[in-house]
Amino acid sequence: MAGRSVSIWFFIGISLLINGVLILGAGLYEYSHPPAPEAQVVLFRLHASVWWGGLLTLIGGLYSWWYAPSRAR
Amino acid sequence: MSLAAVFLSSSSLVHLAPVDMVIVTFYFVLVLAIGFYLKGQANTGEDFFMAGREMTSWVAGLSFLSANLGALELMGWAGSAYQYGILATHWYWIGAIPAMLFLALVMMPFYYISKTHSVPGYLKLRFGEPSRILSAVSFAFMTVLMSGVNMFAMAKVMQIVLGWDLNFSIWVSSLTVAVYVTLGGLRSAIFNEVLQFFLIWAGALLIPILGLYEAGGWSNLKVLITQRASEQYVHMWAGLGSFSTNPMGIHWTGIVFGLGAVISMGYWTTDFLVVQRILAAKDIRSAEMAPIIGAGFKMLVPIIVILPGLLGLGLLPMKLVPESVAVATHGYSYNDVLPLMLARYCGPGLLGLGITALIAGFMSGMAGNVSAFTTVWTYDIYRPLINSKGSDGHYVSMGRWTTVVGVLISVGTAYLVMRSASIMDYVQALFSFFIAPLFGTVVLGMLWKRATGAGGFWGLLCGTISSVSMWAWVKVDPSALRYVALSPDAKAIAQDMYQALWSFLVCVTVTVVVSLATKPRPDRELVGLVYGQTEIPSVGDLPLYQKPLFWAAIVAVIFVVLNIIFW
């Protein structure tokens, strides 16, 4: 559905992109500045923020580009 | 008292980092921005109440599913999975998939052809005004109560996880929903529901991934659960041969006939909250495909709801208890399992997204209830009973005001729900009061041309009264459970299943008897409303892979295979 001019999928892309960038940034910061062991979440060593944030950034970026209003026109 | 003290209670499970607060705030800004963006596209009744009937099958299907992904799904069913084990998955598979496919292939054509605005609107066409009013009033009542449940659940999560004050959470979420639904109507609700669907998956999917990693895989998790609870917690059907051999205290007949054949059919095919999303589809094929797409994703939802509950049962160091015990002992209740698992695995950023997923789920449920309430109030109560000669603009204006009033009533309901011991039992009781008899009335109306207006009305009324009566009987005399639920071992959730089954049978019996004793409507008046009198429109000359029937068959096969795997 186009929503007349801006597609719903564009809003979703923007949302995933911004959330992904924020999570990736937070993950990279934690990677370089690890919290004290007692403050770490379970499975901290997997650095889920980094790869999950990266994945969301990638998907969000693709959606935002593909459904961008300028491209749709 | 400082401002912070107003927002924060004394303790919380986690503390949000600045990046988490940015993510949560961004979500609120985005949903409000969507509402303002769509404001100019909700000027007519068809736009405001039916989203212009221009949704594609994917948007309608995801919205159909997302409207149901509220508090009940995210927090309540994760808690139920901790309490009852994998049995809770029945509410996602046999308790949803057959009904969604039935809606798509059998019932949707009638809703769509009749061009009704609502389910009570169909009852008006088929059975007359009394049935419509009875159904509309009971639906409106149920809807605002459900909305209050959603609000309370969200505020509770915010209190447990973040230490936010209950009042603060209730008012911020309700005002946000009020603004974006008032501005953009159903289109705004649908847009946000699809957005929320993605956020829920993005925020919640990490818990099962990391949880299964920690547990050492599904097989090891089953061993852990068996050690901490019993083997019956990891079998869906094996323990249902007797009331006393499964954690839920239910017999397979309750699951198959009460849940699968009545409650789920009633909910997914006649609850206007979800059906409204499908009525907004752009054509008959989209309207049929939307529930099938929803069914496909519905089968996956246990991954982010049931599995976290099971992981909590197998991995959490503390033992969760019923809500009433948790309040008395200052411990954690079953309903806390999802936030606890979130806090277990998610650091800064991820925690913000997880919290956003919860808020999104709660708000989509609330917005769904409010938009459905608004339509039913305006078209099925206000217009026929109070002002039948208003202009289209007048009804749009009424819709906007009703949205605000509906939210305020929901807020009041949320404060009432705070006194209830169990969110789940409360909601289940509501379902069986109204939904099961309504399904009996609608399905007879669609499939049996001999059903008359008097039969439909009295069947619906007697079915609803019987359901409320059974509930009240067990409340006054708990030993009556052996009659209502067929066993003194039955739990409250099992009682609801049987209550729904009996009230459905009462509805059908009364409808049939009264119909046979009253004069039938001429066949020509039933065209477009009843099977056998209606030419079902074709979805067109499409290749096999584009036909709804083909995809429904695939979903059905996967459904059967999943039940066998987790038998």
Interface residues (C-beta under 8 A of the other chain):
Chain A: M1 G3 R4 V6 I8 F11 I12 I14 S15 L16 I18 N19 L22 I23 L24 G25 A26 G27 E30 P35 Q40 V41 V42 L43 F44 L46 A48 S49 W52 G53 L56
Chain B: A17 V19 V22 I23 F26 Y27 L30 I34 Y37 L38 Q41 E54 M55 T56 V59 R187 F191 V194 L195 F198 L199 A202 L206 L210 Y213 E214 A343 R344 Y345 C346 G347 P348 G349 L350 G352 L353 T356
